Amino acid sequence: MIGVDLVKLERMKHMMERFSHKSLQKFLSEEEIKLIKNYKTAAGFWAAKEACSKALGTGIGSECSFFDISISKTSKGAPKLELSQRLIQNFNIKSSSLSITHDGDYAIAVVAIESF
């Protein structure tokens, strides 16, 4: 299963300017917030979580919340998905991979999920 999402950077910049730290707490854990360097990084994380929920075929909602999906970094700095046990069990997830990129005014994320 594959999911993709695109976020306009200006949208995230405006949200962070208007609501500051609280805007990040709506979709990120405190550990994830520590990885945010600026609004561009935040937009990439938003896109990643949306792309993951789309790969599952649910979107963000009751079956998959923002907090069921966690983003961390590998030792080389690449983004990595960590999914809740609820998602792993409910969707029979074997593995997942994530790519985030930024181009011009946009952050783009692609997620691939392999099920049993």
C-alpha positions as CSV (number, residue, x, y, z in Angstrom):
1,M,0.0,0.0,0.0
2,I,1.3,3.4,-0.9
3,G,0.2,6.9,0.3
4,V,1.4,10.3,-0.7
5,D,0.7,13.8,0.6
6,L,1.6,17.4,-0.4
7,V,1.7,20.3,2.0
8,K,2.1,24.0,1.1
9,L,4.9,25.3,3.3
10,E,3.1,28.7,3.7
11,R,0.1,26.9,5.4
12,M,2.4,25.4,8.1
13,K,4.3,28.7,8.5
14,H,1.1,30.6,9.1
15,M,-0.2,27.9,11.5
16,M,3.0,28.0,13.6
17,E,3.2,31.8,13.6
18,R,-0.4,32.0,14.7
19,F,-0.5,29.2,17.3
20,S,3.2,28.6,18.1
21,H,4.0,25.4,20.0
22,K,0.3,24.5,20.4
23,S,0.0,24.1,16.7
24,L,2.6,21.3,16.8
25,Q,1.0,19.6,19.7
26,K,-2.1,19.0,17.6
27,F,-0.2,16.4,15.5
28,L,3.2,15.7,17.1
29,S,4.4,14.1,20.3
30,E,7.0,16.0,22.4
31,E,9.7,13.8,21.1
32,E,8.8,14.6,17.5
33,I,8.6,18.3,18.3
34,K,12.2,18.2,19.4
35,L,13.1,17.2,15.8
36,I,11.4,20.2,14.3
37,K,13.9,22.7,13.0
38,N,11.4,25.1,11.3
39,Y,8.0,25.2,9.6
40,K,9.5,23.3,6.6
41,T,10.3,20.3,8.8
42,A,6.9,20.5,10.5
43,A,5.2,20.5,7.0
44,G,7.2,17.4,6.1
45,F,6.1,15.6,9.2
46,W,2.4,16.6,8.6
47,A,2.7,15.3,5.1
48,A,4.3,12.0,6.3
49,K,1.5,11.3,8.8
50,E,-1.2,12.1,6.2
51,A,0.6,9.9,3.6
52,C,0.8,7.0,6.1
53,S,-2.9,7.2,6.9
54,K,-3.7,7.3,3.2
55,A,-1.5,4.2,2.6
56,L,-3.7,2.5,5.2
57,G,-6.8,3.6,3.3
58,T,-8.3,5.4,6.2
59,G,-7.1,9.0,6.3
60,I,-6.7,10.6,9.8
61,G,-9.6,9.7,11.9
62,S,-10.9,7.1,14.4
63,E,-9.0,4.2,12.8
64,C,-5.7,6.1,12.6
65,S,-4.9,9.2,14.6
66,F,-1.9,11.5,14.2
67,F,-0.6,9.9,17.5
68,D,-0.7,6.4,16.1
69,I,2.1,7.4,13.8
70,S,5.4,8.6,15.1
71,I,8.3,10.0,13.2
72,S,11.9,9.6,14.3
73,K,15.3,9.8,12.5
74,T,17.8,7.1,11.7
75,S,21.5,7.6,12.7
76,K,22.0,9.1,9.2
77,G,19.2,11.6,9.7
78,A,16.6,9.9,7.4
79,P,13.0,10.0,8.6
80,K,11.6,6.7,10.0
81,L,8.0,5.7,10.8
82,E,7.1,4.0,14.1
83,L,3.5,2.8,14.2
84,S,1.3,2.1,17.2
85,Q,0.6,-1.5,18.2
86,R,-3.0,-0.8,17.4
87,L,-2.2,0.0,13.8
88,I,0.2,-2.9,13.4
89,Q,-2.4,-5.3,14.7
90,N,-5.5,-3.9,13.0
91,F,-3.8,-3.6,9.6
92,N,-1.4,-6.6,9.8
93,I,1.6,-4.4,9.1
94,K,4.9,-6.1,8.4
95,S,7.0,-3.1,7.5
96,S,6.8,0.6,6.5
97,S,9.1,3.1,4.8
98,L,9.0,6.8,4.5
99,S,10.5,9.5,2.2
100,I,10.1,13.2,2.7
101,T,11.2,15.9,0.3
102,H,10.9,19.7,-0.1
103,D,10.7,21.5,-3.4
104,G,9.9,25.1,-3.8
105,D,6.8,25.9,-1.8
106,Y,5.9,22.3,-0.9
107,A,6.8,19.4,1.4
108,I,6.0,16.0,-0.1
109,A,5.9,12.6,1.7
110,V,5.5,9.1,0.3
111,V,4.8,6.1,2.6
112,A,4.9,2.4,1.6
113,I,3.4,-0.2,3.9
114,E,3.7,-3.9,3.6
115,S,1.1,-6.2,5.2
116,F,1.2,-9.8,6.0
